[in-house]
Amino acid sequence: MERKEDKSLEDLVREKGRYDVEAYRFVFESLDHLLSKLEERRHVTGAELSHAIRELALERFGFLARTVLAEWGVDRTSDFGEIVFHLVENGFMSKTKGDRKSDFDDIYDFAAAFDHAYRLPPQTKEPKKDPKK
């Protein structure tokens, strides 16, 4: 699908008005993050992308991941589907014949995925000081 008449991402956000431009950028970053972990480049599913978004959000924002996503207008995995399909409809991403917006529905619960299951990253311990010195 061709990009609609040089529409920018910012134009798309103004037109759709529901999600912050950072949410769209983060979906792209999450897709790149996911693709970089695959042995070979291939089409990914809505569930795979949803899990990659969660992983990158926790890595980047830690315990604030859910808050950051909410600030961008995202509070459920179906929002990822909306964003992806806005991008598809405007030529920023592509899809296969079988891809559906509903592929992103109810992949995980945000409270469980970002709050309850969050664990602080392990802290690195400083070497013990030699008491003789």
C-alpha positions in Angstrom: 0.0 0.0 0.0 1.3 3.4 -0.9 1.6 6.2 1.6 -1.3 8.7 1.3 0.0 11.8 -0.5 3.1 12.4 1.7 1.0 12.4 4.9 3.3 12.7 7.9 2.9 10.8 11.1 1.9 14.1 12.7 -0.8 14.7 10.1 -2.1 11.2 10.8 -2.2 11.9 14.6 -4.0 15.2 14.0 -6.5 13.4 11.8 -7.2 10.5 14.1 -6.8 12.5 17.3 -7.0 9.6 19.8 -3.3 8.7 20.5 -0.2 10.8 21.0 2.4 10.7 18.3 4.8 9.1 20.7 2.5 6.0 20.8 2.8 5.6 17.1 6.6 6.0 17.3 6.8 3.5 20.1 4.9 0.9 18.0 7.5 1.4 15.3 10.4 1.1 17.9 8.8 -2.0 19.4 8.5 -3.6 15.9 12.2 -2.9 15.3 13.0 -4.3 18.7 11.1 -7.5 17.9 12.5 -7.9 14.4 16.1 -7.5 15.7 15.5 -10.5 18.0 14.3 -12.8 15.2 16.7 -15.0 13.3 15.3 -13.8 10.0 13.0 -10.9 9.1 9.4 -12.0 8.8 5.8 -10.9 9.3 4.8 -10.8 13.0 1.4 -11.3 14.6 -0.6 -8.9 16.6 0.1 -10.9 19.7 3.9 -10.9 19.0 3.9 -7.2 18.6 1.8 -6.6 21.7 4.3 -8.7 23.8 7.2 -6.8 22.2 5.6 -3.5 23.1 5.2 -4.7 26.7 8.8 -5.8 26.9 10.2 -2.6 25.5 7.9 -0.4 27.6 9.0 -2.2 30.8 12.7 -2.0 29.7 12.4 1.7 28.9 10.0 3.0 31.5 10.1 0.4 34.3 7.2 0.6 36.8 6.0 3.8 35.0 5.3 1.9 31.7 1.6 1.7 32.2 1.5 5.4 33.2 3.5 6.5 30.1 1.3 4.4 27.8 -1.9 5.9 29.4 -0.5 9.4 28.9 -0.3 8.5 25.2 -3.9 7.3 25.2 -3.1 3.6 25.3 -4.6 1.4 28.1 -5.4 -1.9 26.4 -3.8 -4.1 23.7 -6.7 -3.3 21.3 -5.3 0.2 21.3 -2.1 -1.3 19.7 -4.3 -2.7 17.0 -6.0 0.7 16.4 -2.6 2.3 16.1 -1.2 -0.4 13.7 -4.2 -0.2 11.5 -4.1 3.6 11.4 -0.5 3.1 10.2 -1.6 0.4 7.7 -4.5 2.5 6.3 -2.1 5.4 5.7 0.8 3.4 4.1 3.2 3.5 7.0 3.0 -0.2 7.7 1.7 -3.2 5.7 -0.4 -6.2 6.6 -1.2 -9.6 5.2 -4.6 -10.6 3.9 -5.4 -12.5 7.2 -4.4 -9.7 9.6 -7.2 -8.2 11.6 -7.4 -5.4 14.1 -9.0 -7.9 16.5 -5.7 -9.8 16.5 -4.7 -7.3 19.2 -7.7 -7.8 21.4 -7.3 -9.0 25.0 -3.7 -10.2 24.6 -3.0 -9.3 28.2 -4.5 -7.2 31.0 -2.5 -4.0 31.5 -2.7 -4.0 35.3 -1.4 -7.6 35.4 1.2 -7.1 32.7 2.6 -3.8 33.9 1.9 -3.5 37.6 1.4 -6.9 39.3 4.0 -8.8 37.3 6.6 -6.0 37.4 9.8 -6.9 39.1 12.6 -4.5 39.8 15.7 -5.3 37.8 18.5 -6.9 39.8 20.9 -4.5 41.4 24.6 -4.9 40.8 26.4 -5.3 44.0 29.5 -3.3 44.6 32.5 -5.4 45.6 33.0 -5.6 49.3 35.8 -3.4 50.6 38.7 -5.0 52.2 38.6 -4.0 55.9 42.4 -4.1 56.1 42.8 -1.2 53.7 
